Amino acid sequence: WWPAGEGTQKLYDLAVSWENEDGSTAQTIERRIGLRTLELVTTPDRSPEGHRGESFYFRVNGRAIFARGANWIPADQLVDRCTPAVYRHLLGSMVEAHMNMVRVWGGGWYEQDSFYDLCDELGLLVWQDFMMACAIYPDTRDFVAELTAEARYQVRRLADHPSIALWCGDNENAKAIWQWWAKKPGHAKRVAIYQKTLGALRTTCEAEDPSRRFWLSSPSNDEFGGEPDDANRGDVHYWNVWHGGQPFSDYYNVKPRFCSEFGFQSFPEPRTLTAVVAPEDLNPSSRVMEHHQRSGNGNVLITNTMAREMPIPKDFASFCFVSQINQAMAIRTAVEHWRRLKPWCMGAIYWQVNDLWPVASWSSIDYHGRWKVLHHAAARFFAPLLASIVHDQGALTVWVTSDHSAPVTVAGTLEVVTWSGQRIASVPLRASLAAGASRAIATKDVDRLLAGKAQRHEVCCFVRLSGTSGGRHVAADNFCTLVPWKWVTVPDPGIRTALRSGRRGLELHVSAKRVAPFVHAEITGTEGHFAGDWQVLQPGRAYVLPWVPHADRGQRELGLAEARRRLVVSSLADFTM
């Protein structure tokens, strides 16, 4: 059994029977199992600056795995709405976006059996929190007995699943005790309570399942005390960009071993809100819209950051979509940076994949299962082969990052193109990487690339690579602007589309005369998405976007004629003033 993207998910039906003395069957227990080895590797080392460090990565069947994934919250406020079809759509969407891990957050609930069955089938490693979060829990005899009984039950229920990768004591309780409340009266008492409670939980969990690691808390370095958010060891939660209001570039300042929480918010698409919000309240600062926001001043943070990064949207519907583009750019910045750091950093699990009601939130898929821009972006920044461009100190550096288990050889170009479609520079690229490696393959001076033919706000940079890994074709492409999107003036991109029937269903063929930022295609009134949606299109290049109906959300197959009538295509230029 392998995680998604690493190999197949072979599962076996196992039946164990007990017989009575007369040969009759007394009891039979049936399980579906997978065979694999799994370790959490925490080996002492040193950071490049000489600080004490410790690795943090999962090794499956002898192979180091970079964890690509998202945090999971309950899929609805009512458990009976969390059906296998809902689970299949959400978890399947994670795998479609090249994820291989889901963290079941400790502020929700233990999921139903069908959830873990699907994780086994789909190859999603499960980081399983115990259900405690952001609080100090009592150390009374009754509570500890209840906690350990709960842990014993859940471990016995779930331990046969090959997808379970880690048992984690809680969400942010250690951080709360040693950071949030450290200077408040009663610190020593809180520490003693926590040590007693979590010590009992650890003892129970390790006795029940010696095959997996118990991790004290998330974030932590698995120790009582110290620095739960020490980036050089353990896992970290990094919230300076969202809660701290820092620019997206602040992500470059942290080099974690494994980031198990970080996030940025956006609004869902307009129809998700118009179904539950009256027309007069479709305003980010209305009383109703602020109620549909559980992050205090969340709508203010979304709006202020959009003003810092993006052009001003022309109406509320455009506001929703531009907020999603903004969110995607934030998380893309973090993930690409941390993937470039491998093997120092070996995991990026963003907050969060799903929603439990129609709301502005950190999710990449809204309550109705509709993909936001972030989820489309995740399918690109979590791809096994990542090409990325870093613009820093007047230079562009092209990186290639591979999660492939075989060496990679690629060739391609770095191109600088004006928004009107004129190519003013083209740099040939060629590189070979070891299995699972990441490195810079070229650095070019921006002024030399521009050569006086254009200014920084007048161009977009594209990298495009293709090659082989283990005898298989691989490819990666990406883009980079040299200024914030709000400084860019985009002419009509001249988008051309043709919706056709392909071998596997509907396909949208797209091209553009000029650079087309964040092209969005939608078959209105349906539940589904185009794979490859919300890209920045390079002029003159042909793109094929397969239509993916959300069958698990009830979407029927569409005929070509009906789909053509419903098709609407737009881009960033259509959303702004």
Stockholm file with secondary structure:
# STOCKHOLM 1.0

chainA/1-577         WWPAGEGTQKLYDLAVSWENEDGSTAQTIERRIGLRTLELVTTPDRSPEGHRGESFYFRVNGRAIFARGANWIPADQLVDRCTPAVYRHLLGSMVEAHMNMVRVWGGGWYEQDSFYDLCDELGLLVWQDFMMACAIYPDTRDFVAELTAEARYQVRRLADHPSIALWCGDNENAKAIWQWWAKKPGHAKRVAIYQKTLGALRTTCEAEDPSRRFWLSSPSNDEFGGEPDDANRGDVHYWNVWHGGQPFSDYYNVKPRFCSEFGFQSFPEPRTLTAVVAPEDLNPSSRVMEHHQRSGNGNVLITNTMAREMPIPKDFASFCFVSQINQAMAIRTAVEHWRRLKPWCMGAIYWQVNDLWPVASWSSIDYHGRWKVLHHAAARFFAPLLASIVHDQGALTVWVTSDHSAPVTVAGTLEVVTWSGQRIASVPLRASLAAGASRAIATKDVDRLLAGKAQRHEVCCFVRLSGTSGGRHVAADNFCTLVPWKWVTVPDPGIRTALRSGRRGLELHVSAKRVAPFVHAEITGTEGHFAGDWQVLQPGRAYVLPWVPHADRGQRELGLAEARRRLVVSSLADFTM
#=GR chainA/1-577 SS CCCTTTSCCCCEEEEEEEECTTSCEEEEEEEEECCCCEEEECCEEECTTSCEEECCEEEETTEEECEEEEEECCSCSSGGGCCHHHHHHHHHHHHHTTCCEEEECTTSCCCCHHHHHHHHHHTCEEEEECSCBSSCCCCCHHHHHHHHHHHHHHHHHHTTCTTEEEEECCBSHHHIIIIITTTSTTHHHHHHHHHHHHHHHHHHHHHHCTTSCEECCBSBCSSSSSCTTCTTSSBEECCTTTTTCCCGGGGGGCCCSCEEECCCCBCCCHHHHHTTSCGGGCSTTSHHHHHTBCSSSHHHHHHHHHHHHSCCBSSHHHHHHHHHHHHHHHHHHHHHHHHHTTTSCCEEEESCSCCSSSCBBSCSBCTTSCBCHHHHHHHHHTSSEEEEEEEETTEEEEEEEECCSSCEEEEEEEEEEETTSCEEEEEEEEEEECTTCEEEEEEEEHHHHHTTSSCGGGEEEEEEEEEEETTEEEEEEEEEESSCGGGCCCCCCCEEEEEEEETTEEEEEEEESSCEEEEEEEETTSSEEETTTTEEECTTCCEEEEEEECGGGTCCCCCHHHHHHHEEEECHHHHBC
#=GC SS_cons         CCCTTTSCCCCEEEEEEEECTTSCEEEEEEEEECCCCEEEECCEEECTTSCEEECCEEEETTEEECEEEEEECCSCSSGGGCCHHHHHHHHHHHHHTTCCEEEECTTSCCCCHHHHHHHHHHTCEEEEECSCBSSCCCCCHHHHHHHHHHHHHHHHHHTTCTTEEEEECCBSHHHIIIIITTTSTTHHHHHHHHHHHHHHHHHHHHHHCTTSCEECCBSBCSSSSSCTTCTTSSBEECCTTTTTCCCGGGGGGCCCSCEEECCCCBCCCHHHHHTTSCGGGCSTTSHHHHHTBCSSSHHHHHHHHHHHHSCCBSSHHHHHHHHHHHHHHHHHHHHHHHHHTTTSCCEEEESCSCCSSSCBBSCSBCTTSCBCHHHHHHHHHTSSEEEEEEEETTEEEEEEEECCSSCEEEEEEEEEEETTSCEEEEEEEEEEECTTCEEEEEEEEHHHHHTTSSCGGGEEEEEEEEEEETTEEEEEEEEEESSCGGGCCCCCCCEEEEEEEETTEEEEEEEESSCEEEEEEEETTSSEEETTTTEEECTTCCEEEEEEECGGGTCCCCCHHHHHHHEEEECHHHHBC
//
